[in-house]
Amino acid sequence: MSEESAAIQARLIRDLEPVVAVELERHLSVQKNWYPHEYVPWSEGRDYAGPLNGDAWEAKDSRLTPVAQDSLILNLLTEDNLPSYHTEIAISMGRDGAWGNWIERWTAEEARHAIVIRDYLMATRGVDPYVLEDLRMAHMSLGYQTPYENDMLHTIAYVSFQELATRISHRNTGKLSDDPIAEGMMQRVALDENLHMLFYRNTLSAALDMEPNAAMRAIADVVTNFDMPGANMPGFGRKAVQIALAGIYDLQQHLDDVVAPVLRAWNVFERTDLSGDGLKAREELSAFMDATYKTAATFNDKREVHFERQIARGIQPIRITN
């Protein structure tokens, strides 16, 4: 980070403090407390094989569709890495004043997501518990490190998109789970993610007004290099393909339901306060969006061909239909 960028970051962290305080107060006024244990069908649980001499897990135990199993594992492992995310965000934003109060609150709320998903999966025998634990150990041993170290603007731009992406992934995973209990649970988790997105989106909106060129550069960098935080977990690529094929989260949704709405909220393409690198960043962003829409259309076409072939072989595709 250049000296000029570092100076802008330091100034923004100070000047955005009142905005963060207001956004935190707004968040607390609309966020409703909920309790993970209320969403878990505990009466379905039974002991597993091991020291308690219970029943070994079998694939037939799970009532979830295979793609829902993959998606719940991916979503849970992503939530499990919360300690790494907390560290990265705290480093970039600081833990003083309203910033610190928000980070601690956000962390506490996010922790509920891993608690409820894991408890549900264990009580219902939704996935192989040995595979899940081995993947958790492998994933958390890798940890997570943002490519935007000590960079508040890029970090807030990233989580503005990532929280919304997670909301959509959670919500659609519930829809495709074939289990109303899982669907209700994931809808509850998705509500949290949406509120978190609003906090970050509104905070960056204020940053855009204060430092439009630096903020636009951060937005363009994040959108053109976006990756979900769980992208380094073992088996992510295969699971992501299956999730995209099923319509839980694909490139078209990423553009239409995540990137475009957030950019509209920031008035990105109508702003008249950009100059220099800010204008260049917006041009890069526009070109990227155009090219990525074409890539998404190609994937959609190939997916339809894939499903037609499955149907011809007598296989009913597992997918979300709107």
C-alpha positions in Angstrom: 0.0 0.0 0.0 1.4 3.4 -1.0 1.8 6.2 1.5 -1.1 8.1 -0.1 -3.4 5.1 0.2 -2.3 4.5 3.8 -3.1 8.1 4.6 -6.6 7.8 2.9 -7.3 4.6 4.9 -6.3 6.2 8.2 -8.4 9.3 7.5 -11.4 7.2 6.5 -11.3 5.0 9.6 -11.4 8.1 11.7 -14.1 9.9 9.6 -16.3 6.9 9.2 -16.5 6.3 13.0 -19.8 8.2 13.3 -21.2 6.3 10.4 -20.3 3.0 11.9 -21.9 4.0 15.2 -25.1 4.9 13.4 -25.1 1.7 11.3 -24.4 -0.4 14.4 -27.3 1.2 16.3 -29.6 0.7 13.2 -28.5 -2.9 13.0 -29.2 -3.6 16.7 -32.6 -2.0 16.4 -33.8 -4.3 13.6 -31.8 -7.5 14.4 -33.9 -10.0 16.3 -32.2 -12.4 18.7 -32.6 -16.0 17.9 -31.4 -19.3 19.4 -29.8 -22.1 17.5 -31.1 -24.8 19.7 -34.7 -24.0 18.7 -34.0 -24.9 15.0 -32.6 -28.4 15.6 -34.8 -31.5 15.8 -33.0 -33.0 18.8 -35.5 -35.8 19.2 -34.2 -37.3 16.0 -30.7 -37.7 17.3 -29.0 -40.9 18.5 -25.6 -41.9 19.5 -22.9 -42.5 16.9 -20.3 -45.3 16.8 -17.3 -44.7 19.0 -16.9 -44.5 22.8 -20.7 -44.4 23.3 -21.2 -47.6 21.2 -23.9 -46.0 19.1 -24.9 -46.6 15.5 -22.4 -46.0 12.7 -23.4 -43.4 10.1 -24.7 -44.7 6.8 -25.5 -42.8 3.6 -29.2 -43.9 3.9 -29.4 -42.0 7.2 -29.5 -38.6 5.4 -32.8 -37.3 4.1 -30.9 -34.5 2.3 -30.4 -34.4 -1.5 -26.7 -35.0 -2.4 -26.2 -31.5 -3.7 -27.8 -30.1 -0.4 -25.3 -32.2 1.5 -22.4 -30.7 -0.5 -23.7 -27.2 -0.1 -24.3 -27.5 3.7 -20.8 -28.9 4.1 -19.3 -26.0 2.1 -21.4 -23.4 3.9 -20.6 -24.9 7.3 -16.9 -25.1 6.7 -16.9 -21.5 5.5 -18.7 -20.4 8.7 -16.2 -22.5 10.8 -13.4 -20.3 9.7 -14.8 -17.4 11.6 -11.7 -16.9 13.8 -9.6 -16.2 10.7 -12.2 -13.7 9.3 -12.5 -11.9 12.7 -8.7 -11.5 12.7 -8.5 -10.2 9.2 -11.4 -7.7 9.7 -10.1 -6.5 13.1 -6.6 -5.9 11.6 -8.0 -3.9 8.7 -10.6 -1.8 10.6 -9.2 -1.7 14.2 -10.9 -2.7 17.4 -11.4 0.8 18.9 -14.7 2.6 19.4 -17.7 1.8 17.1 -15.5 -0.2 14.7 -14.5 -2.6 17.5 -18.1 -2.8 18.9 -19.4 -3.8 15.4 -16.7 -6.4 14.8 -17.4 -8.1 18.1 -21.1 -8.1 17.5 -20.8 -9.4 14.0 -18.5 -12.2 15.2 -21.0 -13.2 17.9 -23.8 -13.3 15.4 -21.8 -15.2 12.7 -20.9 -17.9 15.3 -24.6 -18.9 15.5 -24.5 -20.0 11.9 -21.9 -22.7 12.4 -23.5 -23.8 15.7 -27.0 -24.3 14.2 -25.9 -25.9 10.9 -23.6 -28.4 12.7 -26.1 -29.3 15.3 -28.8 -29.9 12.7 -26.5 -32.1 10.6 -25.4 -34.2 13.7 -29.0 -34.6 15.0 -30.4 -35.6 11.7 -27.4 -37.6 10.5 -27.4 -35.4 7.4 -23.7 -36.0 6.4 -20.9 -38.3 7.3 -19.6 -36.9 10.6 -16.1 -38.3 10.1 -15.8 -36.7 6.7 -17.1 -33.4 8.0 -14.7 -33.3 10.9 -11.7 -34.2 8.7 -12.6 -31.5 6.3 -13.0 -29.0 9.1 -9.6 -29.8 10.5 -8.0 -29.5 7.0 -9.8 -26.3 6.2 -9.1 -24.5 9.4 -5.5 -25.6 9.4 -5.2 -23.6 6.2 -7.0 -20.6 7.7 -7.9 -17.6 5.7 -5.9 -14.6 4.6 -7.5 -11.7 2.7 -5.6 -10.5 -0.4 -6.2 -7.0 0.9 -4.1 -7.0 4.1 -4.5 -4.0 6.4 -6.9 -2.5 3.8 -10.2 -1.3 5.2 -11.7 -0.1 1.9 -11.1 -3.3 0.0 -12.2 -5.4 3.0 -15.5 -3.6 3.3 -16.1 -3.7 -0.4 -15.4 -7.5 -0.3 -17.8 -8.3 2.6 -20.5 -6.1 1.0 -20.7 -8.6 -1.8 -19.7 -11.7 0.1 -22.4 -11.4 2.8 -25.1 -11.1 0.1 -23.6 -14.0 -1.8 -23.7 -16.1 1.4 -27.3 -15.1 2.0 -28.3 -16.4 -1.4 -26.3 -19.6 -1.1 -27.8 -20.3 2.4 -31.4 -19.5 1.2 -31.2 -21.7 -1.9 -29.5 -24.5 0.0 -32.5 -24.7 2.2 -34.9 -24.6 -0.7 -33.1 -27.6 -2.3 -32.6 -29.6 0.9 -36.0 -31.4 0.6 -36.4 -30.8 4.3 -38.6 -28.1 5.7 -36.6 -28.0 8.9 -33.4 -27.3 7.0 -35.2 -24.8 4.9 -36.5 -22.9 7.9 -33.1 -22.9 9.5 -31.3 -21.6 6.5 -33.8 -18.9 6.0 -33.1 -17.7 9.5 -29.3 -17.7 8.9 -29.8 -15.9 5.6 -31.7 -13.1 7.4 -28.5 -12.4 9.4 -26.3 -12.3 6.3 -28.6 -9.8 4.7 -28.4 -7.5 7.7 -24.6 -7.8 7.8 -24.5 -6.9 4.1 -26.6 -3.7 4.7 -24.1 -2.6 7.4 -21.1 -3.0 5.1 -22.9 -1.7 2.0 -24.0 1.5 3.8 -20.6 2.1 5.4 -18.9 1.8 2.0 -21.5 4.2 0.5 -20.4 6.8 3.0 -16.8 6.1 2.1 -17.6 6.6 -1.6 -18.9 10.1 -0.8 -15.8 10.9 1.2 -13.1 9.3 -1.1 -14.8 8.4 -4.4 -11.7 7.5 -6.3 -10.1 5.3 -3.7 -13.4 3.6 -3.0 -14.1 2.9 -6.6 -10.7 1.4 -7.0 -11.5 -1.0 -4.1 -14.8 -1.9 -5.6 -13.4 -2.6 -9.0 -10.5 -4.7 -7.6 -12.9 -6.8 -5.5 -15.5 -7.4 -8.2 -12.9 -8.4 -10.8 -11.1 -10.8 -8.5 -14.0 -12.0 -6.3 -13.7 -15.4 -4.7 -15.7 -16.9 -1.8 -13.8 -17.2 1.4 -14.1 -21.0 1.4 -12.4 -21.3 -2.0 -9.3 -22.9 -0.5 -11.1 -25.7 1.2 -10.5 -29.3 0.1 -13.0 -30.3 -2.6 -14.3 -26.8 -3.1 -14.1 -26.9 -6.9 -16.2 -30.1 -7.3 -18.8 -28.9 -4.8 -19.0 -25.4 -6.4 -19.7 -27.0 -9.8 -22.5 -29.1 -8.4 -23.9 -26.1 -6.5 -23.8 -24.0 -9.7 -25.5 -26.7 -11.8 -28.3 -27.0 -9.2 -28.9 -23.3 -9.3 -28.0 -22.8 -5.6 -25.3 -20.2 -6.6 -24.0 -19.7 -10.1 -22.4 -16.9 -12.1 -25.7 -15.5 -13.3 -27.0 -15.2 -9.8 -23.7 -13.6 -8.7 -24.1 -10.9 -11.3 -27.8 -10.4 -11.1 -28.5 -10.9 -7.4 -25.2 -9.8 -5.8 -23.0 -7.5 -7.8 -25.6 -5.5 -9.8 -27.8 -4.6 -6.8 -24.9 -3.5 -4.7 -23.5 -1.4 -7.5 -26.9 0.2 -8.0 -27.1 1.0 -4.3 -23.8 2.8 -4.6 -24.9 4.6 -7.8 -21.6 3.4 -9.3 -22.3 4.1 -13.0 -24.1 7.4 -12.5 -21.6 9.1 -10.2 -20.1 12.4 -11.4 -17.5 12.8 -8.6 -14.9 10.4 -10.1 -11.6 11.4 -11.7 -8.2 9.8 -12.5 -7.9 6.3 -11.2 -11.5 6.3 -10.1 -12.7 6.7 -13.6 -10.3 4.1 -14.8 -11.5 1.7 -12.2 -15.1 2.2 -13.2 -14.2 1.5 -16.8 -12.5 -1.7 -15.8 -15.5 -2.7 -13.8 -17.9 -2.0 -16.7 -15.8 -4.1 -19.1 -15.5 -6.9 -16.6 -19.3 -7.0 -16.1 -19.9 -7.1 -19.9 -17.5 -10.0 -20.4 -18.7 -11.9 -17.4 -22.4 -11.7 -18.5 -21.3 -13.5 -21.7 -19.4 -16.2 -19.7 -22.6 -16.7 -17.5 -24.7 -17.1 -20.7 -22.4 -19.7 -22.0 -22.5 -21.7 -18.7 -26.3 -21.5 -18.7 -26.5 -22.9 -22.2 -24.1 -25.7 -21.3 -26.1 -26.5 -18.1 -29.3 -26.9 -20.1 -27.6 -29.3 -22.5 -26.3 -31.2 -19.5 -29.8 -31.5 -18.0 -31.3 -32.6 -21.3 -28.8 -35.4 -21.5 -29.6 -36.5 -18.0 -33.3 -36.5 -18.7 -32.7 -38.5 -21.9 -31.0 -41.1 -19.7 -33.9 -41.2 -17.3 -32.1 -39.1 -14.6 -34.2 -36.4 -13.0 -31.9 -33.3 -12.4 -31.7 -31.8 -9.0 -32.1 -28.1 -9.5 -34.0 -25.0 -8.2 -36.9 -24.0 -10.4 -38.3 -20.6 -10.0 
